[in-house]
Structures are given as structure tokens and as C-alpha cells.
Amino acid sequence: MKTDPIKHVVLLVLENHSFDQMLGSLKSIYPLLEGVDPTDPGMNADDNEKRFFQKETTERQVMLDPHHEVNHVALQLSDGNGGFIKDYVSAYPNASEEDRQAILGYYPADFLPGLHTLARHFTICDHWFSSLPGPTWPNRFFALSGTSSGHVDMPDDGDHKADLGGFLEQPQPTIFDRLTERNIEWRIYYHDIPQSLVFIRQRDQDNAARYFPISSFFQDAGGCASDFPEFVYIEPRYQGEDQNDDHPPHDIMKAQKLIADTYNALRANEELWNSTLFVLFYDEHGGFYDHVVPPSAVPPDDCSFGYDFKQLGIRVPALLVSPWVENTIDKAILDHTSFLKYVSEKWGLAEMGERVRNANNFNSAIRTEWTQPRNDAPLKIELTADQLKPPNAALEKVATEQKNAHQHALMAFANWVDLAAPQGFFSLARATNWISKHPELLTLAAAVSPGIPFVLNFSAAAQRISKFIAHQKAKSG
């Protein structure tokens, strides 16, 4: 009888890059990969019929962040993924030809030390799509719960400005709830503001007690494998000089270092490594070109704000890393809910909605028939001094000072905290009343709510969340 060799599952979700951009060049190594063909590259034209083709790039800092909200992605997908440049120009009409070309750029093989090293040794999922053609938050909701409760944009986009509470009070059960029901030990390791706290149940004192700073991950990974959690979710640093979530315009090498550091920590502990599956994928494409048209999808539930959830989003990089997987290409059609399908079936968890129920599972990639794990994986991934130094320090400083929609939303979330509430956590009624009086919250203008100090600085916002987590841990005992 086949036994499951995977005792630990580690998930890292990064930000805003497409499959073609990050892994497409590896078609030169794996001819069967659905990647970039330099002899027949993808093409987009602008409104003046100027044509731009897929082209190798080594640009590590893309200053003008492409849009990726639902209405923008709809234009990008028009004419068989032919609208990326037109959408970019509509947002940045003064963008240079060099800037426009960056949308169809892709990194040459072995340029990305973390991602490409792992792709050379483990399983690439070349048909892994984001769960909806939209931005970060709803895709991360899908990745952890199988639905976005009808939300498709960011909290400060369009009509959803009237529903900030709907974003910051996600009510649906998550993978963490399902794991708890089965007594599966889990932890979340975070850098600054863990976005997963937006789920209401995650703010319960017993769940909040399972949040730990990222330094604890490296410490725990170095200990006894039997003490390491069965399920681990790593949240990257979303803001600051060392932001490593891979969100433009920050230097992409910072995310490569996070990938390498995570892999190195697992690989250095042989007992842990030999019983672990490390899953890495990006939440959405970030407005960068991919040539594969997303397939249809099953709506997750009846929640909707006029969007039908019948199409997957644009393809994103995804890897399965373990001594129990082959160095191969998995061509199954997958999305973020496929990860939930795998975890649910692995541990016999309760169902998580129609999208998860209908998702494909990648469990066939785990070679349960093997009697021994592979022993040929790299012992360590190291970045060079040049890779660790941003090419343009001034641009990196500008990137640190800017705030993207994800960061604005996280700061709005931090301003949702009310430690003075009788429940000891977020007071929805008070916050909703405050926001109705101070709509400028959504642009993070200067305002102070009675009883809830308004924080405008991301560092202060992160400190507020850390205090909240500590407060809940103290209550949990």
C-alpha cells in the first residue's frame, strides 16, 4: 500500500508576475514547457499599431506598476491576450517605448537565482492560473478559502469603496479553520502585516496565537522535524526597504532571496526536508503579459457583486518543490484552489465550496511509489553580491516611499484595529461608523477617529498589528 511521504506542507505566495515573464524562458531547457518561443514570440500593439513582441529583459526594477484590476485585465485579455499594451498605455499615456516593452519582457534562463534553480530541479506547473482575472486581495482570498465572498477588486477600487467592511471582515471558513477541525498543527510566519488576518476567524485569540515573526520560521526549521508544524504559510514583507513580496517596482532579487532563504532553511534539515512539500506560486500576474488564454471556471458560491467568476485569471509561476517530486512539467489545469484541493484531500478536510470541489489536484506529482526520497537537490541557493544590490538605489528608495493598492489596503486594515473594544479586537460597528464620517481613510489622508488613533505610516501600522497579535496571544494563554 502506498504511503504519503509528505508530513509538512509549506506555502509561499508572492506578488504580481506572469508565468511567461518569470518562467517562460525555460522552454529552452524544457521543450514541452508552455513557455516563450523566441521564433514565434507573443505580440501586442498599441493604439498607433506599433507592435511589441516578447523579448528578453534583465530589468530588475519596473518603475511604472502595470494595472491588474478586473476592468484592466478584461482589456488585457481582449483579442486573445492582445490588449496588454493598450491597457498599459491607457494608464500611462506618456510611457516610453522602453516602458511599454517591459510589459512583454521575460527573464532569460538562470537569471532568477531562486525561481530558476528550483525550476531546474523540481516540478513546474505550466498551466497554473490565478483564481480570477483581477488583483491581489481577492486572489489571496481564493488561495486560502476557495472564494472571495463576491469581491473582485481592492478595497479602494470603484464601487467597493462603500464596502470596506466587506473586505476587512471576510466571513468564510479558511484552510486554517479546516485544519484546526482535524487537529492539524499550523502556523503563519509573517514579516510585517499578515494579510490573512483579514479573515474574521483568523483574529480569534486561538488562531492569532499561531502567528509568528518570520525569524521563528528559520529557528523552527532548524529544530526537530516532529516539532515543525504540519502546515506552514509564509507571508512576505509587503512594504519597506526590504520588501520581498516581488511587487513592482522593487528589485525582483529581494523576492529571489526570500525564495532561496526558505528553500535553504528546509534543505539544511535533512529530516524535515525529506518529509516536506514546498509550494510556491504568485497570487496574480501584475499586468505583465502571458500568451495563454485563461480557461473557464466554476463559480465558488452564490456571492457576487455583478461578477460571475466563470473565468480563471492569467497564468502565474508555480512550483512544487520536494525530494518526492520529479524534475518535470505538470500540465494539468490548476489554480490557487488546486492547492486547497490537495491539502483537503491529503488530510481529509471538510469541503470548501464549488471551486475547490471542481479543481484539479496536483497530488499525482507526489511520487508515493518511491521507496526513498531524491538526494540530488541543491544543498543551498546563494545570491551573489551584485544580485543582492539593487541596480538603481535611488529608484529603490522611491519604490519604498510609494504606496501601492495592496499597501494602502493593509494600512486601512491596521486602522480597523481597536484594542479598546470589549472583545479585545476589531470593532466593526465603531470602525464602520468612523469610516462613514471619514471616507478619506480610503486614500489614507490625515484624519483621527474618536477612540481609534489613525496611523499613516506603514511601520506604525505594522506595529499596531503586532500589538494586536500579542494581545490576542496573551488572551489565549
DRENPA-415381 format. One record per residue (C-alpha): residue in one letter; x, y, z. Coordinates in Angstrom, 2 decimals, padded with zeros to 5 digits. Example, Ala and Ser with C-alpha at 12.3 -4.5 7.8 and 13.67 -1.06 7.14 Angstrom:
% DRENPA-415381
@aa:a&x:012.30&y:-004.50&z:007.80
@aa:s&x:013.67&y:-001.06&z:007.14
//
This chain:
% DRENPA-415381
@aa:m&x:000.00&y:000.00&z:000.00
@aa:k&x:001.31&y:003.43&z:-000.95
@aa:t&x:002.06&y:005.75&z:001.94
@aa:d&x:002.13&y:009.54&z:001.89
@aa:p&x:005.73&y:010.68&z:002.49
@aa:i&x:004.70&y:014.33&z:002.91
@aa:k&x:004.32&y:015.24&z:006.57
@aa:h&x:004.77&y:019.00&z:006.19
@aa:v&x:003.40&y:021.43&z:003.61
@aa:v&x:004.95&y:024.90&z:003.30
@aa:l&x:003.21&y:027.56&z:001.20
@aa:l&x:004.76&y:030.82&z:-000.04
@aa:v&x:002.64&y:033.16&z:-002.18
@aa:l&x:004.40&y:036.05&z:-003.94
@aa:e&x:003.08&y:039.01&z:-005.92
@aa:n&x:002.27&y:040.22&z:-009.38
@aa:h&x:004.19&y:038.44&z:-012.12
@aa:s&x:003.08&y:036.28&z:-015.03
@aa:f&x:004.30&y:032.82&z:-015.99
@aa:d&x:005.80&y:033.93&z:-019.31
@aa:q&x:007.69&y:036.76&z:-017.65
@aa:m&x:009.25&y:034.65&z:-014.90
@aa:l&x:009.46&y:031.07&z:-016.22
@aa:g&x:008.71&y:031.34&z:-019.94
@aa:s&x:012.39&y:031.32&z:-020.95
@aa:l&x:012.82&y:027.81&z:-019.56
@aa:k&x:011.26&y:026.45&z:-022.73
@aa:s&x:014.85&y:026.50&z:-023.99
@aa:i&x:015.56&y:023.84&z:-021.35
@aa:y&x:012.22&y:022.01&z:-021.39
@aa:p&x:010.88&y:021.92&z:-024.98
@aa:l&x:007.47&y:020.71&z:-023.78
@aa:l&x:007.04&y:023.70&z:-021.47
@aa:e&x:004.24&y:026.08&z:-022.47
@aa:g&x:006.68&y:028.97&z:-022.43
@aa:v&x:008.12&y:031.63&z:-024.71
@aa:d&x:009.14&y:030.59&z:-028.21
@aa:p&x:011.72&y:033.13&z:-029.44
@aa:t&x:010.99&y:032.06&z:-033.03
@aa:d&x:007.30&y:032.87&z:-032.59
@aa:p&x:007.01&y:035.34&z:-029.70
@aa:g&x:003.77&y:036.79&z:-028.43
@aa:m&x:002.84&y:040.23&z:-029.71
@aa:n&x:000.72&y:043.20&z:-028.66
@aa:a&x:000.16&y:046.52&z:-030.44
@aa:d&x:-000.62&y:049.95&z:-029.07
@aa:d&x:-003.35&y:052.26&z:-030.39
@aa:n&x:-001.00&y:053.52&z:-033.09
@aa:e&x:-000.42&y:049.93&z:-034.30
@aa:k&x:003.14&y:049.99&z:-033.02
@aa:r&x:003.87&y:046.31&z:-032.39
@aa:f&x:005.73&y:044.97&z:-029.36
@aa:f&x:007.00&y:041.38&z:-029.21
@aa:q&x:008.08&y:039.24&z:-026.30
@aa:k&x:011.71&y:039.96&z:-025.66
@aa:e&x:014.32&y:039.01&z:-023.06
@aa:t&x:014.94&y:041.58&z:-020.36
@aa:t&x:017.25&y:041.90&z:-017.39
@aa:e&x:015.45&y:044.93&z:-015.93
@aa:r&x:015.05&y:044.24&z:-012.22
@aa:q&x:013.11&y:047.39&z:-011.29
@aa:v&x:009.99&y:048.21&z:-013.33
@aa:m&x:009.03&y:051.69&z:-012.19
@aa:l&x:005.54&y:052.02&z:-013.68
@aa:d&x:003.43&y:049.35&z:-012.00
@aa:p&x:001.02&y:047.85&z:-014.59
@aa:h&x:-002.65&y:047.79&z:-013.62
@aa:h&x:-004.36&y:044.48&z:-012.84
@aa:e&x:-007.82&y:045.32&z:-011.56
@aa:v&x:-010.73&y:043.45&z:-013.14
@aa:n&x:-011.57&y:046.11&z:-015.73
@aa:h&x:-007.92&y:046.39&z:-016.74
@aa:v&x:-007.44&y:042.63&z:-017.01
@aa:a&x:-010.57&y:042.42&z:-019.18
@aa:l&x:-008.87&y:044.75&z:-021.66
@aa:q&x:-005.61&y:042.82&z:-021.41
@aa:l&x:-007.43&y:039.59&z:-022.27
@aa:s&x:-009.23&y:041.08&z:-025.29
@aa:d&x:-008.36&y:039.70&z:-028.71
@aa:g&x:-006.73&y:036.59&z:-027.29
@aa:n&x:-004.49&y:038.30&z:-024.71
@aa:g&x:-003.89&y:041.11&z:-027.20
@aa:g&x:-004.72&y:044.11&z:-025.03
@aa:f&x:-001.84&y:044.33&z:-022.56
@aa:i&x:-000.06&y:047.23&z:-024.24
@aa:k&x:-003.27&y:049.13&z:-024.93
@aa:d&x:-004.28&y:048.81&z:-021.30
@aa:y&x:-000.84&y:049.91&z:-020.13
@aa:v&x:-000.89&y:052.96&z:-022.39
@aa:s&x:-004.39&y:053.86&z:-021.20
@aa:a&x:-002.99&y:054.02&z:-017.66
@aa:y&x:000.38&y:055.56&z:-018.61
@aa:p&x:-000.13&y:057.53&z:-021.85
@aa:n&x:003.33&y:059.10&z:-021.57
@aa:a&x:005.12&y:055.79&z:-021.06
@aa:s&x:008.17&y:055.38&z:-023.27
@aa:e&x:008.55&y:052.57&z:-025.77
@aa:e&x:011.05&y:051.02&z:-023.37
@aa:d&x:008.44&y:051.08&z:-020.60
@aa:r&x:005.86&y:049.51&z:-022.91
@aa:q&x:008.27&y:046.80&z:-023.99
@aa:a&x:008.72&y:045.84&z:-020.32
@aa:i&x:005.14&y:044.53&z:-020.28
@aa:l&x:006.17&y:041.82&z:-022.79
@aa:g&x:009.61&y:041.28&z:-021.31
@aa:y&x:010.73&y:037.93&z:-019.91
@aa:y&x:013.77&y:036.97&z:-017.85
@aa:p&x:016.39&y:034.76&z:-019.51
@aa:a&x:017.05&y:031.27&z:-018.20
@aa:d&x:019.01&y:031.22&z:-014.94
@aa:f&x:018.64&y:034.97&z:-014.42
@aa:l&x:016.39&y:034.45&z:-011.37
@aa:p&x:018.57&y:032.51&z:-008.91
@aa:g&x:015.80&y:031.26&z:-006.62
@aa:l&x:012.97&y:030.55&z:-009.03
@aa:h&x:015.09&y:029.20&z:-011.89
@aa:t&x:017.27&y:026.98&z:-009.71
@aa:l&x:014.19&y:025.32&z:-008.23
@aa:a&x:012.58&y:025.06&z:-011.68
@aa:r&x:015.66&y:023.22&z:-012.93
@aa:h&x:015.35&y:020.57&z:-010.23
@aa:f&x:011.67&y:020.16&z:-009.35
@aa:t&x:008.18&y:020.31&z:-010.84
@aa:i&x:006.96&y:023.30&z:-012.86
@aa:c&x:003.18&y:023.69&z:-013.13
@aa:d&x:002.87&y:025.39&z:-016.51
@aa:h&x:-000.92&y:025.74&z:-016.50
@aa:w&x:-001.44&y:027.24&z:-013.05
@aa:f&x:-003.75&y:030.24&z:-013.32
@aa:s&x:-004.74&y:032.86&z:-010.77
@aa:s&x:-008.24&y:032.19&z:-009.47
@aa:l&x:-009.83&y:035.22&z:-011.08
@aa:p&x:-008.65&y:037.85&z:-013.60
@aa:g&x:-008.11&y:040.53&z:-011.01
@aa:p&x:-005.81&y:041.90&z:-008.30
@aa:t&x:-004.09&y:040.69&z:-005.16
@aa:w&x:-006.64&y:040.58&z:-002.37
@aa:p&x:-009.42&y:038.53&z:-004.00
@aa:n&x:-006.83&y:036.10&z:-005.38
@aa:r&x:-005.29&y:035.67&z:-001.95
@aa:f&x:-008.78&y:035.13&z:-000.54
@aa:f&x:-009.24&y:032.33&z:-003.07
@aa:a&x:-005.86&y:030.82&z:-002.22
@aa:l&x:-006.75&y:030.46&z:001.46
@aa:s&x:-010.53&y:029.96&z:001.40
@aa:g&x:-011.67&y:028.98&z:-002.10
@aa:t&x:-013.74&y:032.15&z:-002.55
@aa:s&x:-013.52&y:035.92&z:-002.29
@aa:s&x:-017.06&y:036.34&z:-000.96
@aa:g&x:-018.03&y:038.15&z:-004.14
@aa:h&x:-015.20&y:040.70&z:-004.07
@aa:v&x:-013.09&y:041.12&z:-007.19
@aa:d&x:-011.16&y:044.34&z:-006.65
@aa:m&x:-009.14&y:046.06&z:-003.94
@aa:p&x:-010.78&y:047.92&z:-001.04
@aa:d&x:-010.17&y:051.35&z:-002.57
@aa:d&x:-011.35&y:050.49&z:-006.10
@aa:g&x:-014.59&y:051.68&z:-007.64
@aa:d&x:-017.90&y:050.80&z:-006.04
@aa:h&x:-016.21&y:048.75&z:-003.35
@aa:k&x:-015.34&y:051.95&z:-001.51
@aa:a&x:-018.79&y:051.56&z:000.02
@aa:d&x:-017.97&y:048.06&z:001.24
@aa:l&x:-014.70&y:048.39&z:003.12
@aa:g&x:-016.17&y:046.26&z:005.88
@aa:g&x:-016.84&y:043.51&z:003.38
@aa:f&x:-013.14&y:043.38&z:002.56
@aa:l&x:-011.81&y:043.65&z:006.08
@aa:e&x:-014.32&y:041.24&z:007.60
@aa:q&x:-014.08&y:038.20&z:005.31
@aa:p&x:-016.53&y:035.74&z:006.93
@aa:q&x:-015.87&y:032.48&z:005.06
@aa:p&x:-014.10&y:029.45&z:006.57
@aa:t&x:-010.45&y:029.19&z:005.59
@aa:i&x:-007.97&y:026.38&z:005.17
@aa:f&x:-006.82&y:027.19&z:008.70
@aa:d&x:-010.29&y:026.54&z:010.12
@aa:r&x:-010.47&y:023.24&z:008.29
@aa:l&x:-007.03&y:022.22&z:009.56
@aa:t&x:-007.99&y:023.09&z:013.13
@aa:e&x:-011.10&y:020.94&z:012.83
@aa:r&x:-008.83&y:017.97&z:012.06
@aa:n&x:-006.24&y:018.85&z:014.72
@aa:i&x:-003.61&y:019.54&z:012.07
@aa:e&x:-000.95&y:021.81&z:013.53
@aa:w&x:-000.44&y:025.02&z:011.52
@aa:r&x:001.45&y:028.27&z:011.81
@aa:i&x:001.70&y:031.50&z:009.86
@aa:y&x:005.08&y:033.21&z:009.70
@aa:y&x:004.95&y:036.87&z:008.72
@aa:h&x:007.22&y:039.85&z:008.08
@aa:d&x:005.10&y:042.97&z:008.69
@aa:i&x:001.30&y:042.98&z:008.27
@aa:p&x:-000.10&y:039.48&z:007.60
@aa:q&x:-002.90&y:039.96&z:005.09
@aa:s&x:-004.53&y:036.70&z:006.17
@aa:l&x:-005.80&y:038.46&z:009.31
@aa:v&x:-008.48&y:039.99&z:007.10
@aa:f&x:-010.37&y:036.72&z:007.59
@aa:i&x:-012.54&y:037.24&z:010.68
@aa:r&x:-011.78&y:033.87&z:012.26
@aa:q&x:-008.04&y:034.46&z:012.00
@aa:r&x:-008.42&y:037.24&z:014.55
@aa:d&x:-009.86&y:034.86&z:017.12
@aa:q&x:-007.42&y:034.60&z:020.01
@aa:d&x:-006.56&y:030.93&z:019.43
@aa:n&x:-005.90&y:031.50&z:015.72
@aa:a&x:-003.97&y:034.73&z:016.27
@aa:a&x:-001.77&y:032.78&z:018.68
@aa:r&x:-000.50&y:030.79&z:015.68
@aa:y&x:001.09&y:033.87&z:014.06
@aa:f&x:004.85&y:034.19&z:014.47
@aa:p&x:007.50&y:036.57&z:013.10
@aa:i&x:009.50&y:035.22&z:010.17
@aa:s&x:012.58&y:034.78&z:012.37
@aa:s&x:010.71&y:031.99&z:014.15
@aa:f&x:010.37&y:030.08&z:010.87
@aa:f&x:014.12&y:029.80&z:010.47
@aa:q&x:014.51&y:028.81&z:014.08
@aa:d&x:011.74&y:026.21&z:013.87
@aa:a&x:013.05&y:024.81&z:010.58
@aa:g&x:016.36&y:024.15&z:012.28
@aa:g&x:014.79&y:022.09&z:015.05
@aa:c&x:013.34&y:018.61&z:015.26
@aa:a&x:011.15&y:017.79&z:012.27
@aa:s&x:008.48&y:016.28&z:014.51
@aa:d&x:008.08&y:019.68&z:016.19
@aa:f&x:007.70&y:021.56&z:012.92
@aa:p&x:004.07&y:022.43&z:012.02
@aa:e&x:002.31&y:020.20&z:009.54
@aa:f&x:001.12&y:023.21&z:007.58
@aa:v&x:003.01&y:026.49&z:007.22
@aa:y&x:002.02&y:029.68&z:005.42
@aa:i&x:004.70&y:032.32&z:004.86
@aa:e&x:003.63&y:035.92&z:004.30
@aa:p&x:006.36&y:038.05&z:002.69
@aa:r&x:007.32&y:041.61&z:003.57
@aa:y&x:004.80&y:043.83&z:001.85
@aa:q&x:006.47&y:047.21&z:002.38
@aa:g&x:009.74&y:048.91&z:003.21
@aa:e&x:013.32&y:048.92&z:002.06
@aa:d&x:013.49&y:045.13&z:002.33
@aa:q&x:010.10&y:044.47&z:000.70
@aa:n&x:010.37&y:040.96&z:-000.74
@aa:d&x:006.85&y:040.14&z:-001.97
@aa:d&x:008.02&y:040.76&z:-005.58
@aa:h&x:005.56&y:043.61&z:-006.14
@aa:p&x:006.94&y:046.17&z:-008.63
@aa:p&x:008.74&y:048.50&z:-008.62
@aa:h&x:011.01&y:046.85&z:-006.04
@aa:d&x:014.09&y:044.92&z:-007.16
@aa:i&x:012.95&y:041.40&z:-008.04
@aa:m&x:016.06&y:039.92&z:-006.43
@aa:k&x:014.66&y:040.60&z:-002.97
@aa:a&x:011.96&y:038.00&z:-003.61
@aa:q&x:014.58&y:035.67&z:-005.05
@aa:k&x:016.43&y:035.89&z:-001.75
@aa:l&x:013.24&y:035.04&z:000.17
@aa:i&x:012.72&y:032.01&z:-002.08
@aa:a&x:016.34&y:030.94&z:-001.56
@aa:d&x:016.23&y:031.53&z:002.20
@aa:t&x:013.04&y:029.49&z:002.55
@aa:y&x:014.41&y:026.62&z:000.49
@aa:n&x:017.77&y:026.71&z:002.27
@aa:a&x:016.15&y:026.51&z:005.70
@aa:l&x:014.16&y:023.43&z:004.71
@aa:r&x:017.02&y:021.80&z:002.79
@aa:a&x:019.51&y:022.23&z:005.65
@aa:n&x:017.44&y:019.99&z:007.93
@aa:e&x:017.56&y:016.57&z:006.26
@aa:e&x:014.82&y:015.03&z:008.39
@aa:l&x:012.49&y:017.95&z:007.70
@aa:w&x:013.43&y:018.21&z:004.02
@aa:n&x:012.73&y:014.53&z:003.41
@aa:s&x:009.15&y:014.92&z:004.62
@aa:t&x:008.22&y:018.33&z:003.17
@aa:l&x:006.43&y:019.72&z:000.12
@aa:f&x:007.25&y:023.38&z:-000.53
@aa:v&x:004.63&y:025.01&z:-002.78
@aa:l&x:005.45&y:028.34&z:-004.37
@aa:f&x:003.13&y:030.40&z:-006.56
@aa:y&x:002.29&y:034.01&z:-007.39
@aa:d&x:-001.11&y:035.47&z:-006.49
@aa:e&x:-001.71&y:037.17&z:-009.87
@aa:h&x:000.07&y:038.36&z:-012.99
@aa:g&x:000.52&y:042.02&z:-012.06
@aa:g&x:-000.38&y:043.30&z:-015.55
@aa:f&x:002.53&y:041.54&z:-017.26
@aa:y&x:001.92&y:039.64&z:-020.49
@aa:d&x:001.25&y:035.93&z:-020.77
@aa:h&x:000.30&y:034.25&z:-024.03
@aa:v&x:-002.10&y:031.57&z:-022.72
@aa:v&x:-005.79&y:032.50&z:-022.67
@aa:p&x:-007.28&y:031.57&z:-019.26
@aa:p&x:-009.88&y:028.78&z:-019.31
@aa:s&x:-013.39&y:028.84&z:-017.89
@aa:a&x:-014.03&y:028.31&z:-014.20
@aa:v&x:-016.75&y:027.19&z:-011.80
@aa:p&x:-018.15&y:029.97&z:-009.58
@aa:p&x:-017.20&y:029.28&z:-005.96
@aa:d&x:-020.58&y:030.16&z:-004.44
@aa:d&x:-023.58&y:032.46&z:-004.83
@aa:c&x:-021.75&y:035.56&z:-003.57
@aa:s&x:-021.47&y:038.19&z:-006.28
@aa:f&x:-021.36&y:041.94&z:-006.84
@aa:g&x:-022.24&y:041.56&z:-010.51
@aa:y&x:-019.21&y:039.45&z:-011.46
@aa:d&x:-019.85&y:035.83&z:-012.46
@aa:f&x:-016.48&y:034.19&z:-011.57
@aa:k&x:-016.67&y:031.99&z:-014.68
@aa:q&x:-013.10&y:032.52&z:-015.89
@aa:l&x:-009.74&y:031.88&z:-014.30
@aa:g&x:-007.17&y:034.64&z:-014.17
@aa:i&x:-003.92&y:034.92&z:-016.10
@aa:r&x:-001.24&y:032.26&z:-015.75
@aa:v&x:001.27&y:032.66&z:-012.91
@aa:p&x:004.54&y:030.96&z:-011.91
@aa:a&x:004.06&y:027.87&z:-009.74
@aa:l&x:006.49&y:025.23&z:-008.48
@aa:l&x:006.23&y:022.05&z:-006.42
@aa:v&x:009.47&y:021.54&z:-004.51
@aa:s&x:010.23&y:018.33&z:-002.65
@aa:p&x:012.53&y:015.31&z:-002.73
@aa:w&x:009.33&y:013.40&z:-003.55
@aa:v&x:008.62&y:015.10&z:-006.89
@aa:e&x:010.31&y:014.72&z:-010.24
@aa:n&x:012.13&y:017.33&z:-012.29
@aa:t&x:009.29&y:017.61&z:-014.77
@aa:i&x:006.38&y:019.67&z:-016.12
@aa:d&x:002.88&y:019.23&z:-014.68
@aa:k&x:000.46&y:020.23&z:-017.42
@aa:a&x:-002.81&y:019.91&z:-015.52
@aa:i&x:-005.04&y:022.99&z:-015.46
@aa:l&x:-004.63&y:024.32&z:-011.94
@aa:d&x:-005.43&y:027.43&z:-009.97
@aa:h&x:-004.98&y:028.52&z:-006.36
@aa:t&x:-007.89&y:026.37&z:-005.26
@aa:s&x:-005.99&y:023.33&z:-006.55
@aa:f&x:-003.70&y:023.86&z:-003.59
@aa:l&x:-006.73&y:023.74&z:-001.30
@aa:k&x:-007.91&y:020.61&z:-003.09
@aa:y&x:-004.55&y:018.93&z:-002.44
@aa:v&x:-004.45&y:019.87&z:001.24
@aa:s&x:-008.12&y:019.00&z:001.76
@aa:e&x:-007.80&y:015.53&z:000.25
@aa:k&x:-004.46&y:014.91&z:001.93
@aa:w&x:-005.81&y:015.49&z:005.43
@aa:g&x:-009.48&y:014.66&z:004.88
@aa:l&x:-010.71&y:018.20&z:005.48
@aa:a&x:-014.29&y:019.40&z:005.19
@aa:e&x:-015.34&y:020.85&z:001.83
@aa:m&x:-014.54&y:024.43&z:000.88
@aa:g&x:-017.02&y:025.27&z:-001.86
@aa:e&x:-017.74&y:024.55&z:-005.50
@aa:r&x:-014.50&y:025.93&z:-006.95
@aa:v&x:-012.37&y:023.71&z:-004.71
@aa:r&x:-014.67&y:020.74&z:-005.30
@aa:n&x:-014.18&y:021.07&z:-009.06
@aa:a&x:-010.48&y:021.96&z:-009.01
@aa:n&x:-007.82&y:019.60&z:-010.28
@aa:n&x:-005.47&y:018.14&z:-007.69
@aa:f&x:-001.70&y:018.01&z:-008.25
@aa:n&x:-001.25&y:015.08&z:-005.84
@aa:s&x:-000.14&y:012.80&z:-008.68
@aa:a&x:003.11&y:014.79&z:-008.71
@aa:i&x:003.99&y:013.26&z:-005.33
@aa:r&x:005.78&y:010.01&z:-006.12
@aa:t&x:004.29&y:007.85&z:-003.39
@aa:e&x:005.59&y:004.72&z:-005.12
@aa:w&x:009.20&y:005.73&z:-004.46
@aa:t&x:010.83&y:003.97&z:-001.55
@aa:q&x:013.40&y:006.72&z:-000.97
@aa:p&x:013.42&y:010.49&z:-001.46
@aa:r&x:015.66&y:012.06&z:-004.05
@aa:n&x:019.10&y:013.09&z:-002.81
@aa:d&x:020.25&y:015.13&z:-005.81
@aa:a&x:018.72&y:018.51&z:-004.94
@aa:p&x:020.97&y:021.56&z:-004.47
@aa:l&x:022.19&y:021.86&z:-000.91
@aa:k&x:021.91&y:025.63&z:-000.98
@aa:i&x:020.92&y:028.52&z:-003.25
@aa:e&x:023.13&y:031.58&z:-002.91
@aa:l&x:022.80&y:035.03&z:-004.43
@aa:t&x:025.87&y:036.99&z:-005.49
@aa:a&x:026.79&y:040.39&z:-004.08
@aa:d&x:025.64&y:042.00&z:-007.35
@aa:q&x:022.31&y:040.25&z:-007.14
@aa:l&x:021.80&y:041.45&z:-003.57
@aa:k&x:022.45&y:045.08&z:-004.51
@aa:p&x:019.65&y:046.94&z:-006.38
@aa:p&x:020.95&y:048.29&z:-009.72
@aa:n&x:019.35&y:051.69&z:-009.06
@aa:a&x:019.45&y:052.63&z:-005.39
@aa:a&x:017.60&y:055.90&z:-005.98
@aa:l&x:014.74&y:054.13&z:-007.72
@aa:e&x:014.57&y:051.60&z:-004.90
@aa:k&x:014.21&y:054.47&z:-002.43
@aa:v&x:011.36&y:055.92&z:-004.49
@aa:a&x:009.72&y:052.49&z:-004.54
@aa:t&x:009.95&y:052.33&z:-000.76
@aa:e&x:008.27&y:055.72&z:-000.41
@aa:q&x:005.43&y:054.89&z:-002.80
@aa:k&x:002.31&y:053.01&z:-001.72
@aa:n&x:000.51&y:050.55&z:-003.99
@aa:a&x:-003.13&y:049.50&z:-003.61
@aa:h&x:-002.13&y:046.45&z:-001.56
@aa:q&x:-000.19&y:048.59&z:000.90
@aa:h&x:-003.00&y:051.15&z:001.13
@aa:a&x:-005.40&y:048.33&z:001.91
@aa:l&x:-003.13&y:046.88&z:004.60
@aa:m&x:-002.85&y:050.29&z:006.24
@aa:a&x:-006.62&y:050.68&z:006.12
@aa:f&x:-006.82&y:047.29&z:007.78
@aa:a&x:-004.44&y:048.36&z:010.54
@aa:n&x:-006.70&y:051.35&z:011.16
@aa:w&x:-009.51&y:048.89&z:011.69
@aa:v&x:-007.87&y:047.70&z:014.89
@aa:d&x:-009.47&y:048.79&z:018.13
@aa:l&x:-007.80&y:047.24&z:021.12
@aa:a&x:-010.11&y:049.16&z:023.42
@aa:a&x:-013.14&y:047.20&z:022.21
@aa:p&x:-014.72&y:044.96&z:024.86
@aa:q&x:-013.99&y:041.89&z:022.73
@aa:g&x:-010.35&y:042.87&z:022.69
@aa:f&x:-010.16&y:043.12&z:018.93
@aa:f&x:-011.70&y:044.76&z:015.88
@aa:s&x:-014.94&y:046.65&z:016.47
@aa:l&x:-016.85&y:046.53&z:013.18
@aa:a&x:-019.63&y:048.84&z:014.35
@aa:r&x:-017.26&y:051.53&z:015.60
@aa:a&x:-014.99&y:051.28&z:012.58
@aa:t&x:-017.89&y:051.39&z:010.11
@aa:n&x:-019.31&y:054.47&z:011.83
@aa:w&x:-015.88&y:056.08&z:011.79
@aa:i&x:-015.27&y:055.36&z:008.12
@aa:s&x:-018.68&y:056.78&z:007.19
@aa:k&x:-017.55&y:060.03&z:008.81
@aa:h&x:-014.01&y:059.85&z:007.43
@aa:p&x:-014.10&y:058.49&z:003.84
@aa:e&x:-010.64&y:059.93&z:003.39
@aa:l&x:-009.43&y:056.72&z:005.07
@aa:l&x:-009.51&y:055.10&z:001.68
@aa:t&x:-006.86&y:057.49&z:000.41
@aa:l&x:-005.17&y:057.50&z:003.80
@aa:a&x:-005.48&y:061.24&z:004.19
@aa:a&x:-004.82&y:062.73&z:007.61
@aa:a&x:-007.70&y:062.01&z:009.99
@aa:v&x:-008.18&y:060.92&z:013.53
@aa:s&x:-011.14&y:058.92&z:014.71
@aa:p&x:-012.55&y:059.34&z:018.21
@aa:g&x:-011.10&y:056.43&z:020.15
@aa:i&x:-009.07&y:054.98&z:017.26
@aa:p&x:-005.75&y:056.68&z:016.50
@aa:f&x:-005.23&y:056.93&z:012.76
@aa:v&x:-001.84&y:055.72&z:011.54
@aa:l&x:-000.45&y:057.00&z:008.25
@aa:n&x:002.95&y:055.31&z:008.45
@aa:f&x:003.23&y:051.68&z:007.32
@aa:s&x:005.74&y:050.90&z:010.05
@aa:a&x:003.31&y:052.21&z:012.66
@aa:a&x:000.55&y:050.17&z:011.03
@aa:a&x:002.70&y:047.02&z:011.28
@aa:q&x:003.42&y:047.77&z:014.92
@aa:r&x:-000.30&y:048.10&z:015.59
@aa:i&x:-000.93&y:044.67&z:014.07
@aa:s&x:001.94&y:043.15&z:016.06
@aa:k&x:000.44&y:044.58&z:019.25
@aa:f&x:-002.92&y:043.11&z:018.30
@aa:i&x:-001.39&y:039.67&z:017.75
@aa:a&x:000.44&y:039.89&z:021.09
@aa:h&x:-002.80&y:041.00&z:022.77
@aa:q&x:-004.67&y:038.00&z:021.38
@aa:k&x:-001.86&y:035.60&z:022.28
@aa:a&x:-001.93&y:036.83&z:025.85
@aa:k&x:-005.67&y:036.14&z:025.99
@aa:s&x:-005.18&y:032.70&z:024.51
@aa:g&x:-002.60&y:031.83&z:027.12
//
